[in-house]
């Protein structure tokens, strides 16, 4: 059972890298014009806030996509992790294949992660929470929910064929741990204003 859990952790990290990294890339390379244009809704609160910018969105999308492309390149060269076979992103089942289905899966993971984070920023503004205020559980799973939903819409067969039940559960368990760890690192590196 230990081997199955280790395999699920490695496969889960591998598959989710294009979803795990875009928000960090958006924080590092963001700034500039906010997506909501600085506008408020009728409740007097910002739609999203200054933390969600066009530059961050496009940087996160692009670099998340590049991450997935780099993974496919490694797979096409026979890469594996200490004997663990890693899945590709193509619905063809060929691990190193880069085709339209692979591009759709990678983009869906990256864009979905950013949209999920934006959706919960919208929700936080409606709840009266300011930028940077914590909303436990939502803060750890918002991007994951967005990534899964968009990828299920565009690449359902690939998603369900790649993630078995154990890998899905492992992703749900390790995501908040990784999220908290990377946010603390971002705070210590002065990329983020809060350690959550």
Secondary structure, 3 states (H helix, E strand, C coil): CHHHHHHHHHHHHHHHHHHHCHHHHHHHHCCCCECCCCCECCCCCECCCCCCEHHHHHHHHHHHHHHHHHHHHHHHCCCCECCECCCCCCCCCCCCCCCHHHHHHHHHHHHHHHHHHHHHHHHHHHCCCCCCCCCCCHHHHHHHHHHHHHHHHHHHHHHHHHCCHHHHHHHHHHHHHHHHHHHHHHHHCCCCCCCC
